[in-house]
């Protein structure tokens, strides 16, 4: 149960951390409305499913054949989670605030399919998405892990991230969201960055044992 919860939390943390997916959902939600924002979130989820599938299949081969390579991947994965955590914290002291123009008038010139394609292409072409799945799965999948459980982990991350972006699109379409978000963003980023660093530390210790 603890492992399922940790996988879910890491998925949520990755979604909340500022990045291309976050900004495309925010932009489409604020400028084109909730419907297009949700379409972008679903596009991101579809791309994540593809990333999860080939990562799980590839790791299954590595685990069975090259144990030392798998250990190295675990350590590199922990380093990447640490990088995400440090990046989130550094962004709060850079002095740069992200501004979104709330231009939604209730009528969108963008179709649902276009919004979906925005999210899908943004994520599928982002190499960091592959690194994220590699870092997560290499920590929670072992030679003893049943194959079905690896797929459950993958679906769990996809649902967690895509679900967060759907919620974000609904929130971002509310008039008061932008002001509240800008007020809380730095403290939220610091908190979530710290949690990512904790997971990186815990994972690196496990890999080195």
FENFEN-V926547 format. One record per residue. RES is the residue in one small letter. SS is DSSP state (@ for helix, = for strand, . for the rest). Layout:
<<RES & SS> <RES & SS>>
//
This chain:
<<x & .> <x & @> <x & @> <x & @> <x & @> <x & @> <x & @> <x & @> <x & @> <x & @> <x & @> <x & @> <x & @> <x & @> <x & @> <x & @> <x & .> <x & .> <x & .> <x & @> <x & @> <x & @> <x & @> <x & @> <x & @> <x & @> <x & @> <x & @> <x & @> <x & @> <x & @> <x & @> <x & .> <x & @> <x & @> <x & @> <x & @> <x & @> <x & @> <x & @> <x & @> <x & @> <x & @> <x & @> <x & @> <x & @> <x & @> <x & @> <x & @> <x & @> <x & @> <x & @> <x & @> <x & @> <x & @> <x & @> <x & @> <x & @> <x & @> <x & @> <x & @> <x & @> <x & @> <x & @> <x & @> <x & .> <x & @> <x & @> <x & @> <x & @> <x & @> <x & @> <x & @> <x & @> <x & @> <x & @> <x & @> <x & @> <x & @> <x & @> <x & @> <x & @> <x & @> <x & @> <x & @> <x & @> <x & @> <x & @> <x & @> <x & @> <x & @> <x & .> <x & .> <x & .> <x & .> <x & .> <x & .> <x & .> <x & .> <x & .> <x & .> <x & .> <x & .> <x & .> <x & .> <x & .> <x & .> <x & .> <x & .> <x & .> <x & .> <x & @> <x & @> <x & @> <x & @> <x & @> <x & @> <x & @> <x & @> <x & @> <x & @> <x & @> <x & @> <x & @> <x & .> <x & .> <x & @> <x & @> <x & @> <x & @> <x & @> <x & @> <x & @> <x & @> <x & @> <x & @> <x & @> <x & @> <x & @> <x & @> <x & .> <x & .> <x & .> <x & .> <x & .> <x & .> <x & @> <x & @> <x & @> <x & @> <x & @> <x & @> <x & @> <x & @> <x & @> <x & @> <x & @> <x & @> <x & @> <x & @> <x & @> <x & @> <x & @> <x & @> <x & @> <x & @> <x & @> <x & @> <x & @> <x & @> <x & @> <x & @> <x & .> <x & .> <x & .> <x & .> <x & @> <x & @> <x & @> <x & @> <x & @> <x & @> <x & @> <x & @> <x & @> <x & @> <x & @> <x & @> <x & @> <x & @> <x & @> <x & @> <x & @> <x & @> <x & @> <x & @> <x & @> <x & @> <x & @> <x & @> <x & @> <x & @> <x & @> <x & @> <x & @> <x & @> <x & @> <x & @> <x & .>>
//
